[in-house]
Structures are given as structure tokens and as C-alpha cells.
């Protein structure tokens, strides 16, 4: 902070909150501190609550919650501490509606002409629930396929599960994908069966591409969905497959994109942070 003569520091998550709060003490508190909370589940841990309390006392940062549910959680714990809510936004000029057949060709995915493609983009970790989506595929007609983008510690186990269920011809692992707009454009619907989430960007990105979503009701997920998408009460195979069957397939959702333009545009998010950084000034 001294080397760069920082005027403003923006921290994310509890570790950087603590480090930043301590460092500001050595800079005579002249640095403005903004802190964003992306989820609130970690505050169920008593140690985390103590660390967060101490950090808030050290530098009295401006605290921002990225979802209403996060804001409520923080207020329930820290009571009178002021909290701003600024929801995450994405760039709808980058994530836009496209031709799914061109997108599939670009990703080099060979599918039957009338296949319905369900997509998921997340780390391959147990908490992300990809195994439930694979199990749901067993209950769906053979025309349904799964497309995964990502990597992680459960990849091998998921691949073994696919082979066990004899679904290798219907489940496609792309690994790390740089061109995420093309990934979403290749889909008919997007599914996020996570056990835990904050305010997931993947749902925003998919809907900006006109792709309706199905997601488990955890964290701030319900705040991210348009009326064309479906919030499910759990991520069991039966619940997911039933929701998938009930959704119109192979149809672009313009309402989903309009929802993102209205509620989760990156420009609105940026403007809100600018007001906190510069007291209403513009970059």
C-alpha cells in the first residue's frame, strides 16, 4: 500500500479483509477501505465471526453485500453495522444471443440434429453437485445430452459415474473453456445443481445469452433467475429431471436476457461502486 500510495483498497472474502484492515493501521487510516461479501455461509463459523468483527473494528470498511440474502445474514450478525447491497453484473455485449448450431460446431461437439443440450459450468467439486445432474440424465430421454465446462478434484469420479451409467455418448466434458459466450450459446438450457452458492455469475451469463436456467434454491440463486427459469427446492435426480422435462426446450428466452439487462448489467454495478469509491464522481 505504501509502495503504490493507495488511496482506496477493495477487499473480497475474510482473509483479505483481515490483512487489509491490519495493513491500514500502518497507514494512519488514510486509505479508504471497501469490502465485498460474496456469500455468508462462512459466518456460521464462530472463528470467522470473531475475525470479521475484529477486522470491521480495525478499519471500519464500507461493507457491500452482493445479494440481498448476504446483506440479511450480515445484519443479523453485526446488527447496526451499515451494509450496502450491490448485485453482481455482467457484460451483455459479450454474453449475447447466438446461433446454437454454429456454437456447437465451434466447440467441436457432434450431436444428433434435434438433441437437447443441458449445460453446466462450475468447478468440479462435490459442493457444485454435478453428480446429481448426471444421475438426472438417466431419467431423461436419450435425446438429452450434458455439456460440462470446468475442471477440479471430482472430474475422475464424475467420468467414472458416467461410464457406470453407460452415458458416455451423452455426456461431454470440455475441460477449461476460454470462450464462455460460445459455450452458453451452444445450449438449450443451463443447470446449476449446487449444494451452496453465493450470487452465481454463470446463471447471469447464460440468461444474457437467452438460455433459461434451472437451479437449486441455495444462497442468492433465487435473486438471479428470470420468470423463464426454474428454481427447484433440492438437487435430487428426480427433482432436476422433472424440472428439465417441464421446461420448453430449444427456445431462446428473450425475457431471460431482458431480466439481466434490467437487473444485472455491469454498468449499473460499476456505477454503484464508483459512488462508493469517489462519492459520486466518475472515472
N, C-alpha and C positions, 0 to 999 in steps of 0.2 A: 504493500500500500504506500509506503514511503517512497520507494523507487519510482513508482508511477504517479505519485502525487494524486492519488484517487480522491475524488470528491463524493462519489456515490459507489456503494458496493451492493450488489444484489445477490443474496444467498438463496440456495434451494436445499431443502432437506436438513435434518437435525445436525449432522456433523458439521457442514459448512456454516450453519447458524452459530454453533458454539465457537468455531475457530474465528469467524468474522467478529463476533461480539467481543472475544478476548483481544483480538488484534486492534480493534477500535479503541480499546482502553489505552493503548500505547500511542495513540494519535490524537490525544486530547479531545476525543469525541467530536472532532470537526467533520468527520465523514458521515454522510447520510447513509443509513442502512435500510434497505428494503429486503424483506424476506418473504418468499412464497412457499406456502404449504401445498403440496400436490396430493396429499392424502392425509387421513387422520388415524388410520389403524395403529400406527406405531405408538400413539399416545395412550393406548391401552396398557402399555408397559410403564410401570411406576418409575423406573430409572429414566426413561425418556421424558416423562412429565417433569421430573426434577431438573434434568438437563435443560429442557426447554424453558422452564421457569427462570432458572439462573441466567440463561442467555438473554431472555427478554429484559431482565433487570439490568444487565451489563450495558447494553447498547440501545435499549428501547427502540427496536426497529419498527418500521411501518410493516405490519403483517398483512399479507394478501393470501386469501384462500382462492383456489382455482375452481371451486364448486360450492354450491350452497350447503351441501351436506358437510363439507370440510369446515366451512365457517361455523355451522351449528355445533360441530364437535369441539372446535377450539373454544367457542364461547362457553360451552358447558363446563369446560375445564378451567379456563383462565378468566371466566366471568366478565369483569369490566374492561379487559384489555381490548382496545379498538381493533376491529378486523374489517378489511376491505375485501370485496369479492370481485375478482376479475377472471372471467372464464377464458379458458384456452381458445385460441383461434387458429385457423389455418388459411393458407393462401388459395382461394378458389380459382385464381387464374392458373395455378399449377395443377390443382386437383379439379379436373373438369370432365364433363361427359365425353365419351369417345365411342368408337366402334369396337364392340367386343371381339369380333372375329379378327380384325386387324391386330388387336391387342394380344389375342391368343397366338397368332402367327408370330408376333414379335417376341413373345415369351417362349416360342417353340414348343407349344403344347398341342399335341394331336388328340382331338376329341371327336366323337360322333357329332354330326351336324346339329342335332337337337338336344345335345347334352345340357344339363343344368349344372352350372358350376357354383359351388359354395366355397367361399374363401375365408382364410384366417391368416392374420399377420400378427405375430407376437413371439416373444422368447419361448423356446421350448423348455418350459419349466412346469412342474406339477401344478403350481398355482394358476397357470393360464388355462388349464382344463382341456387341452387338445384331445386327450384320450376320450372324453365324453363325446366329442364331435365325431371321432372315428367310430365309436360304438353306435351313435345315432345313424351313421351312414348304413349300417347293417339293416336298419329298419326302413330304409328308403328304397324306392325303385332303382333299378340298375342304371337308369338314365342320369342319376345324380352322381356328381364327382366332387372331390375335395381338392382344393389347391392351398398349400401351405407356403408361407414365406417366413423365413426366420431360421434361427439356429439355437442350440442350447443343450443342456445336460440330459434331457429326456429324449433326444432325437432317436437314438438307437432303440430305446424301449418302444417308442411310437412306431418305428418301422417294423419291429418285431410283432407288435399288435396288429398292424396292417396285414402282415404275412399270415399271422394266426387266423385272422378272419377272412383270408383269401380275397382281399380288397386291393391288391397291388395295382390292378388295372384301372382302379377308380380313385386312387389317392396319389397326388402328385406333390413331391417335395422339391421346391425350387431353391432352398437354401437362402442365403442373403440376397436380397433384391435391392438394387440401387434405384431402379425406375419404378417407384411405387404407384404413380398415377396409372401406368400401363397395367400393373397388377390389378388394381381395383377395376379398371375398365374391362378387364377380361372376365369379370364375374357376373353372375346373375343375382347373387345375394352374398352378404358378408355376415359371418357369425363369430361372436366373441363369448365363449362359454367360461370365462374366467371365474375362479373362486374369490378373487379380490381384485379391485380396480380403484383407481382414483378418478380421474376425468380423462378417459382414453381418447387419444388423438386418432387412432385408427378408425373409430366409428365416424368421427367428423370427416376424415379424408374420404372414406368410402361413400358417405352420403353426398359429399360435394361432387363426386363422380356420378351421382344419380343411382347409386346402388343401395337398396334398402337393407336394413340390418336386423339381426336377431341377437339379443344379448342378455346375459344373466343379470338379474337385479341385485347388483352389488355396488358399493361405493356411490359415485356420482353418475353411474351409467344412465339412469333414467333421465338425467338432465341433458343428455346428448342426443336423444332419439326424436325423430320426427314422427308424425302420425302414421306414416307409411311403414315404419319399422315396428318391431315387436319386442317388448320386454317380457322375459319369462321368469317365473318365480324360483327356478332352480336349473341346474345344468345336467340333469339326468338325460340319458339317451332318449327315453320316451318323451320327455318334455320338449327337447330340442327337435326331434324328428316330427312331432306333432305340429310345432310352430312352423317348421320348414314346409311341411305339406300344406299348411293353411295359407301360406303367402303366395300371391301371384308371382309367377316366375317369368324370366326372360322379358321383363318390362322395366324400362328406365323410369326411375322415380324423380320427376321434376320437383315434386313437393319436398322430397328429402334435400335436394340441392338448395331450394329456396329457404328451407329451415336453417341451413348452415350460413347462407348469405345474410340472413336476418340476425342470427344469434351468435355465430362463431366465426365472424370474419376477422382475419388477422389485423386489419386496420383498426377495428374497434378495440381490440386487445392492446395494440401498440399505443393508441391514443390515451387509453386509460392509464397505462404505465407511465407515459410521458407526463401526465398530470401529476403523478406522484413524484416523479424524478425532478421535474422542473417547475412545479407549482403553476401549471397551466401553460408554460412556454412550449414552443415547438422546436424540434431539431432543425 
